[in-house]
Amino acid sequence: MNIYRFMNPKVFFITGGCGFIGSNFVRYLLEKTDVKLIINLDKLTYAGNTSNLKEFGSDSRYVFIKGDIIDSKIVRRIFQNHNPDCLVHFAAESHVDRSIDGPSEFVNTNIFGTFTLLQESLRYHKSLSKISEMEFRFHHISTDEVFGSLGKTGSFSETTPYDPSSPYSAAKASSDHLARAWHRTFGLPVLITNCSNNYGPYQFPEKLIPLMVINSLNEKPLPVYGKGENIRDWLYVEDHCDAVLTVLKNGIIGETYNIGGRNEIPNLTIVQTICDTLDEIKPRLSGNPYSELITFVTDRPGHDYRYSIDASKIEKELNWMPNESFKTGISKTIQWYLDHQDWWQEIQENIYEQERLGVL
């Protein structure tokens, strides 16, 4: 049975809270809400970085636990020791190119990891008092990539059939189905959100926007797949965090909500916008435009042409709207990477050498 109930969780169990979106969500809670405790379980794979949250290391409201979501003992211990009001599941292998090179990690984390969390959440949920049982939520964070590719028209709604193209999106689609099944079969109070492409601070440099900013600053080529015509809907990460909390507090159990920024932009336009912005605020020593660094490279296998999110459900039912336009969001993002060069330079030196992935 679907239940609508306003809740105000104070103790959060968050998976993948050292990654891009997860760390922004932890920061959002600590800086903008009255949260009492956050338990952050993260395996610290290449994209997980404790420095994303280093300013909260001594905050009594924040507990970091290094561990794998597949490890049921660790997950169970967190439930037993901290009695969370909710579990917000960000942890996932998420880069399409990496899923082409090595799909097994995507299957293990995104499918089997989600299965472990659902099983342990169900065990915990059954142990709760009647009131606590009614208030607990399992919030599963997913992506619009599970819906596959669109042509020049149309948008993804919550009822769009799944049609994933990559090992990454197939694994995420599987995890969505598991979460939905654990609600329908076992009564676990599940919420699912599918978001469009996020951008903003602390995004790992292999992703399009940080890669273009960093390569520009380093006077390196700006690789654009194919002709740069692929279209994505772009969502500023703090807007996504706000939407996640809105759904967690006000969403109907068992429902899915699409979260989008209403910013459908071709990849080449994204890159050109970054170049134009940097031309204004950080001109090259040569005086030449950054756009001369744009280089077209072989397209990704199975590259979806277009994504478009219909976010009218969350907008109408939960009164949520993004605060940032793409113009304001991309300006904030570029400035952040200019102001935090030590953050991404450390990653480049120790973790990521900007090698091309996903080439068959």
Secondary structure as GFF3:
##gff-version 3
##sequence-region A 1 360
A	DSSP	beta_strand	11	15	.	.	.	ID=ss1
A	DSSP	alpha_helix	20	32	.	.	.	ID=ss2
A	DSSP	beta_strand	37	42	.	.	.	ID=ss3
A	DSSP	three_ten_helix	50	56	.	.	.	ID=ss4
A	DSSP	beta_strand	62	66	.	.	.	ID=ss5
A	DSSP	alpha_helix	72	82	.	.	.	ID=ss6
A	DSSP	beta_strand	86	89	.	.	.	ID=ss7
A	DSSP	alpha_helix	96	101	.	.	.	ID=ss8
A	DSSP	alpha_helix	103	106	.	.	.	ID=ss9
A	DSSP	pi_helix	107	113	.	.	.	ID=ss10
A	DSSP	alpha_helix	114	127	.	.	.	ID=ss11
A	DSSP	alpha_helix	130	135	.	.	.	ID=ss12
A	DSSP	beta_strand	137	143	.	.	.	ID=ss13
A	DSSP	three_ten_helix	144	147	.	.	.	ID=ss14
A	DSSP	alpha_helix	167	186	.	.	.	ID=ss15
A	DSSP	beta_strand	190	195	.	.	.	ID=ss16
A	DSSP	beta_strand	197	199	.	.	.	ID=ss17
A	DSSP	alpha_helix	208	217	.	.	.	ID=ss18
A	DSSP	beta_strand	222	225	.	.	.	ID=ss19
A	DSSP	beta_strand	231	236	.	.	.	ID=ss20
A	DSSP	alpha_helix	237	250	.	.	.	ID=ss21
A	DSSP	beta_strand	256	259	.	.	.	ID=ss22
A	DSSP	beta_strand	264	266	.	.	.	ID=ss23
A	DSSP	alpha_helix	267	281	.	.	.	ID=ss24
A	DSSP	three_ten_helix	290	293	.	.	.	ID=ss25
A	DSSP	beta_strand	294	297	.	.	.	ID=ss26
A	DSSP	alpha_helix	312	317	.	.	.	ID=ss27
A	DSSP	alpha_helix	326	339	.	.	.	ID=ss28
A	DSSP	alpha_helix	341	350	.	.	.	ID=ss29
###
